[in-house]
């Protein structure tokens, strides 16, 4: 493929979707277009408004928030990979902060419901185990005192204490899974905190 054909195909691609100058460069390099021609083609496409990194950054940010549910940090990495200047990327992400908050709130609401279902199931399991251990204690209390009964009683009490401690820790760290989930999606800690703490 020569430079003229490459430019024509790239123009057609730019007409279908937003492309950054970095993506255009990678596309041209793959087609073994000489470096001097690459610069000329990209400059020409920028001049004719086929390529606009600001427009690309805004569209990329909006689409990744709405459809992929990416957080701002992940979007910034994606824009960097696409060859968009850091200042342009940060401005595009900043403009969509309200949408990012809305997306994060929706994600965490669904995640919280999922966690509540799991928590209810865990609570049932916890109560069932505690009841079972409590009935074992009652049975041991009915038995005549011996060192073996004393050891079993101590063992059951330790199991109850361990279960209660684990349950208390899980209740106290109820928001931790929300933070982890949102961080994996690329949302920054201050934004997560705003949504979680309301």
For each residue, the residues with C-beta under 8 A, 3 or more apart:
1: 5 6 9 31 33
2: 5 6
3: 6 7 33 34 37 40 41
4: 7 8
5: 1 2 8 9
6: 1 2 3 9 10 28 31 33 37 41
7: 3 4 10 11 41 44 45
8: 4 5 11 12
9: 1 5 6 12 13
10: 6 7 13 14 19 24 27 28 41 45 50
11: 7 8 14 15 45 50
12: 8 9 15 16
13: 9 10 16 17 19 27
14: 10 11 17 18 19 24 45 50 51
15: 11 12 50
16: 12 13
17: 13 14
18: 14 52 55 56 59 60
19: 10 13 14 23 24 27 51 56
20: 23 24 51 53 56 57 60 79 82 83 84
21: 24 25 42 46 51 53 83
22: 25 26 81 82 83 84
23: 19 20 26 27 82 83
24: 10 14 19 20 21 27 28 41 42 45 51
25: 21 22 28 29 38 42 83
26: 22 23 29 30 83
27: 10 13 19 23 24 30 31
28: 6 10 24 25 31 33 37 38 41 42
29: 25 26 32 33 38
30: 26 27
31: 1 6 27 28
32: 29
33: 1 3 6 28 29 37 38 41
34: 3 37 38
35: 38 39
36: 39 40
37: 3 6 28 33 34 40 41
38: 25 28 29 33 34 35 41 42
39: 35 36 42 43
40: 3 36 37 43 44
41: 3 6 7 10 24 28 33 37 38 44 45
42: 21 24 25 28 38 39 45 46 51
43: 39 40 46 47
44: 7 40 41 47 48
45: 7 10 11 14 24 41 42 48 50 51
46: 21 42 43 49 50 51 52
47: 43 44
48: 44 45
49: 46 52
50: 10 11 14 15 45 46
51: 14 19 20 21 24 42 45 46 56
52: 18 46 49 55 56
53: 20 21 56 57 83 84 85 88
54: 57 58 88 91 92
55: 18 52 58 59
56: 18 19 20 51 52 53 59 60 82 84
57: 20 53 54 60 61 79 84 88 89 91 92
58: 54 55 61 62 92 95 96
59: 18 55 56 62 63
60: 18 20 56 57 63 64 75 78 79 82 84 92
61: 57 58 64 65 75 79 92 93 95 96
62: 58 59 65 66 96 99
63: 59 60 66 67 68
64: 60 61 67 68 70 74 75 78
65: 61 62 68 69 70 75 96 99 100 103
66: 62 63 99 103
67: 63 64
68: 63 64 65
69: 65 103 107 185
70: 64 65 74 75 78 185 186
71: 74 75 100 104 182 185 186 187 188 191
72: 75 76 93 97 100 186 187 188 191
73: 76 77 186 187 188
74: 64 70 71 77 78 185 186
75: 60 61 64 65 70 71 72 78 79 89 93 186
76: 72 73 79 80 86 89 90 93
77: 73 74 80 81 186
78: 60 64 70 74 75 81 82
79: 20 57 60 61 75 76 82 84 88 89 92 93
80: 76 77 83 84 86 89
81: 22 77 78
82: 20 22 23 56 60 78 79
83: 20 21 22 23 25 26 53 80
84: 20 22 53 56 57 60 79 80 88 89 92
85: 53 88 89
86: 76 80 89 90
87: 90 91
88: 53 54 57 79 84 85 91 92
89: 57 75 76 79 80 84 85 86 92 93
90: 76 86 87 93 94
91: 54 57 87 88 94 95
92: 54 57 58 60 61 79 84 88 89 95 96
93: 61 72 75 76 79 89 90 96 97 100
94: 90 91 97
95: 58 61 91 92
96: 58 61 62 65 92 93 99 100
97: 72 93 94 100 101
98: 101 102
99: 62 65 66 96 102 103
100: 65 71 72 93 96 97 103 104 187 191
101: 97 98 104 105 191 194 195
102: 98 99 105 106
103: 65 66 69 99 100 106 107
104: 71 100 101 107 108 182 185 187 191 192 195
105: 101 102 108 109 195
106: 102 103 109 110
107: 69 103 104 110 111 181 182 185
108: 104 105 111 112 178 181 182 192 195 196
109: 105 106 112 113
110: 106 107 113 114
111: 107 108 114 115 177 178 181
112: 108 109 115 116 178
113: 109 110 116 117
114: 110 111 117 118
115: 111 112 118 119 174 177 178
116: 112 113 119 120
117: 113 114 120 121
118: 114 115 121 122
119: 115 116 122 123 170 174
120: 116 117 123 124
121: 117 118 124 125
122: 118 119 125 126 170
123: 119 120 126 127
124: 120 121 127 128
125: 121 122 128 129
126: 122 123 129 130 163 167
127: 123 124 130 131
128: 124 125 131 132
129: 125 126 132 133 163
130: 126 127 133 134 160 163 164
131: 127 128 134 135
132: 128 129 135 136
133: 129 130 136 137 156 159 160 163
134: 130 131 137 138 160
135: 131 132 138 139
136: 132 133 139 140 156
137: 133 134 140 141 153 156 157 160
138: 134 135 141 142
139: 135 136 142 143
140: 136 137 143 149 152 153 156
141: 137 138 153
142: 138 139
143: 139 140 146 149
144: 149
145: 149 150
146: 143 149 150
147: 150 151
148: 151 152
149: 140 143 144 145 146 152 153
150: 145 146 147 153 154
151: 147 148 154 155
152: 140 148 149 155 156
153: 137 140 141 149 150 156 157
154: 150 151 157 158
155: 151 152 158 159
156: 133 136 137 140 152 153 159 160
157: 137 153 154 160 161
158: 154 155 161 162
159: 133 155 156 162 163
160: 130 133 134 137 156 157 163 164
161: 157 158 164 165
162: 158 159 165 166
163: 126 129 130 133 159 160 166 167
164: 130 160 161 167 168
165: 161 162 168 169
166: 162 163 169 170
167: 126 163 164 170 171
168: 164 165 171 172
169: 165 166 172 173
170: 119 122 166 167 173 174
171: 167 168 174
172: 168 169
173: 169 170 176
174: 115 119 170 171 177
175: 178 179 196
176: 173 179 180
177: 111 115 174 180 181
178: 108 111 112 115 175 181 182 192 196
179: 175 176 182 183 189 192 196
180: 176 177 183 184
181: 107 108 111 177 178 184 185
182: 71 104 107 108 178 179 185 187 191 192 195
183: 179 180 186 187 189 192
184: 180 181
185: 69 70 71 74 104 107 181 182
186: 70 71 72 73 74 75 77 183
187: 71 72 73 100 104 182 183 191 192
188: 71 72 73 191 192
189: 179 183 192 193
190: 193 194
191: 71 72 100 101 104 182 187 188 194 195
192: 104 108 178 179 182 183 187 188 189 195 196
193: 189 190 196 197
194: 101 190 191 197
195: 101 104 105 108 182 191 192 198
196: 108 175 178 179 192 193
197: 193 194
198: 195
